[in-house]
Amino acid sequence: MRYYPLFLDIKDRHCLVVGGGEVGSRKAETLIRCGAIVTVISRDFSETLERRISDHLFLVRKTYESSDLDGMFMIFAATSDRDLNRRIQEDAKARDMLFSVADDPECSRFIVPSFVERGDLVFAVSTGGKSPALSRKLRKDLESRFGPEYAVFLNILGAFRNRLLSGGHDPEAHRRLFRQVIDRDVPAMIKEGRTSEVKKTFEDIFNMDFDEVYDGGLTE
């Protein structure tokens, strides 16, 4: 395994995307959704980026300079100019920074996997850059297998875990309870709208009033 799997907290971190086209737009959008403060440098910007300007997204219409890396946590080279991407790579590497070059994993310090997001539940798939087509296929398989009901299920599990932890930490006892509820296929109940069955399942296993523990909805 060449790459170390990692989920990184980038909230309020400054990230740089060089390239304002389709690829740069996708990179910027994902970074913003994760709470990063994103600067995009380009001579031109996609309509998507132009519409997205906010206090977490800054568009700078200029050519790239090495000094643009100052104060940045992560760098994405997402231009169609291979020479420019290579220059950004060299500048970032000289500063020992995290950087990714679009469509060129061999020249990157990290690669961005294909992923499926269901709320806080995230599945990441990587082939180490060897087969993007296989990554896409596996991502689609995961999308069809795990629907939005899993986001709701995870939120409920989190609420019950917090309630248990507030009363003291008993790892083995808590583990047994969560194994039981996970084995009941609650996501199917949520998907099919069997709300009363969902509540009864949790109440029977945890011996707690469902509505007192979880105040969220049962739809995503």
C-alpha positions in Angstrom: 0.0 0.0 0.0 1.6 3.2 -1.1 -0.7 5.8 0.3 -1.6 6.3 4.0 -5.4 6.5 4.3 -6.4 9.6 6.2 -9.4 11.8 6.9 -8.1 15.3 7.5 -9.7 18.1 9.4 -9.2 21.2 7.3 -11.8 23.5 8.9 -10.6 27.1 8.7 -7.3 26.0 7.0 -6.1 28.1 4.1 -6.0 26.1 0.9 -4.9 27.1 -2.6 -6.3 25.9 -5.9 -4.5 27.1 -9.0 -6.8 26.8 -12.0 -10.4 28.1 -12.3 -11.8 25.6 -14.7 -14.0 22.6 -14.1 -11.4 20.6 -12.2 -10.5 23.5 -10.0 -14.1 24.3 -9.4 -14.7 20.7 -8.1 -11.7 20.9 -5.9 -12.7 24.3 -4.4 -16.3 23.1 -3.8 -15.2 20.1 -1.8 -12.8 22.1 0.2 -15.4 24.7 1.1 -17.9 22.0 2.1 -15.2 20.7 4.5 -14.9 24.2 6.1 -11.6 25.3 4.4 -10.8 28.9 3.4 -10.1 28.6 -0.3 -8.2 30.9 -2.6 -8.4 30.1 -6.3 -5.9 31.7 -8.7 -6.6 31.8 -12.4 -6.8 34.1 -15.4 -10.4 32.9 -15.9 -13.0 31.3 -13.7 -15.9 29.0 -14.3 -19.5 30.3 -13.8 -19.8 27.9 -10.9 -16.9 29.6 -9.1 -18.1 33.1 -10.0 -21.5 32.3 -8.3 -19.9 30.7 -5.3 -17.9 33.6 -4.0 -18.3 33.9 -0.2 -16.3 34.6 2.9 -14.7 31.1 2.5 -13.9 31.5 -1.2 -11.6 34.1 -2.8 -11.0 34.4 -6.5 -7.8 36.1 -7.6 -7.5 36.9 -11.3 -3.7 36.7 -11.9 -0.9 34.4 -13.0 0.6 32.0 -10.5 3.7 33.1 -8.5 5.7 31.2 -5.9 4.7 33.6 -3.2 1.1 32.5 -3.6 2.0 29.5 -1.5 2.7 31.7 1.6 0.4 30.8 4.5 -1.3 27.9 2.7 -1.9 24.5 4.2 -2.7 22.5 1.1 -2.1 23.2 -2.6 -4.0 21.9 -5.6 -2.5 22.3 -9.1 -5.5 22.1 -11.4 -4.6 23.8 -14.6 -4.4 22.5 -18.1 -0.8 23.6 -18.4 1.5 20.7 -17.5 4.5 22.9 -17.2 2.7 25.2 -14.8 1.5 22.3 -12.8 5.0 21.0 -12.6 6.3 24.4 -11.4 3.7 24.5 -8.7 4.7 21.0 -7.6 8.3 22.0 -7.4 7.6 25.1 -5.4 5.4 23.2 -2.9 7.8 20.3 -2.7 10.7 22.7 -1.9 8.6 24.1 1.0 7.6 20.6 2.2 3.9 21.3 1.7 1.0 19.1 1.0 0.2 19.3 -2.7 -1.8 17.5 -5.4 -1.4 17.7 -9.1 -4.7 17.0 -11.0 -4.5 13.8 -13.0 -0.9 13.2 -12.1 -0.6 11.1 -8.9 3.0 10.4 -9.5 3.8 14.1 -9.1 1.6 14.5 -6.0 2.2 14.3 -2.2 -1.4 13.0 -1.8 -4.2 11.9 -4.1 -8.0 12.6 -3.6 -10.0 9.4 -3.6 -13.4 8.8 -5.1 -15.9 9.1 -2.3 -19.5 8.6 -1.4 -20.9 10.9 1.3 -23.9 10.1 3.4 -23.9 12.9 6.0 -21.0 12.2 8.3 -20.6 8.7 6.8 -18.0 8.8 4.1 -16.7 5.9 1.9 -13.4 6.6 0.2 -12.1 4.5 -2.7 -8.6 4.7 -4.2 -6.8 2.6 -6.7 -3.5 4.5 -6.1 -4.0 6.3 -9.4 -3.9 3.0 -11.4 -7.5 2.9 -12.6 -9.8 5.9 -12.2 -12.4 3.9 -14.1 -12.5 1.2 -11.4 -12.7 3.8 -8.7 -15.8 5.3 -10.4 -17.4 1.9 -10.8 -16.9 1.1 -7.1 -18.1 4.5 -6.1 -21.3 3.9 -8.0 -21.7 0.5 -6.4 -21.4 2.1 -3.0 -23.9 4.9 -3.9 -26.5 2.3 -4.9 -25.9 0.1 -1.9 -25.8 2.8 0.8 -28.6 5.4 0.5 -29.4 8.6 2.5 -31.0 6.4 5.2 -27.5 5.6 6.4 -26.9 9.3 7.2 -30.0 9.2 9.4 -29.0 6.0 11.1 -25.5 7.3 11.9 -27.0 10.5 13.5 -29.2 8.3 15.7 -26.3 6.1 16.7 -24.3 9.2 17.5 -27.1 10.6 19.7 -27.4 7.3 21.7 -23.6 7.0 22.0 -23.4 10.5 23.5 -26.2 9.7 25.9 -24.4 6.5 27.1 -21.1 8.3 27.4 -22.7 11.0 29.6 -23.6 8.3 32.1 -20.1 6.8 32.2 -17.8 4.9 29.8 -18.3 1.1 29.7 -16.8 0.0 26.4 -17.7 -3.7 26.4 -21.3 -3.1 27.5 -21.8 -0.3 25.0 -20.2 -2.4 22.2 -22.7 -5.2 22.8 -25.7 -2.7 22.6 -24.5 -1.2 19.3 -23.8 -4.6 17.8 -27.4 -5.6 18.5 -28.9 -2.5 16.9 -26.6 -2.6 13.9 -27.6 -6.3 13.3 -31.3 -5.3 13.1 -31.0 -3.5 9.7 -32.4 -0.3 10.9 -31.5 1.5 7.7 -34.1 -0.6 5.8 -36.7 0.5 8.4 -35.8 4.1 7.9 -35.8 3.8 4.1 -39.3 2.2 4.2 -40.7 4.8 6.6 -41.2 2.3 9.5 -40.7 5.0 12.1 -42.4 3.3 15.0 -40.3 0.2 14.4 -37.1 2.2 14.4 -38.0 3.8 17.7 -39.1 0.5 19.3 -35.8 -1.2 18.2 -33.7 1.4 19.9 -35.9 1.6 23.0 -35.9 -2.2 23.4 -32.1 -2.4 23.1 -31.0 0.7 25.0 -33.9 0.9 27.5 -34.2 4.6 26.8 -37.0 6.8 25.4 -36.1 7.4 21.7 -37.6 10.9 21.5 -35.7 12.0 24.6 -32.4 10.9 23.1 -32.8 11.8 19.4 -34.6 15.0 18.4 -33.7 14.8 14.7 -35.9 13.7 11.8 -36.1 10.2 10.4 -35.7 11.3 6.8 -32.6 12.8 5.1 
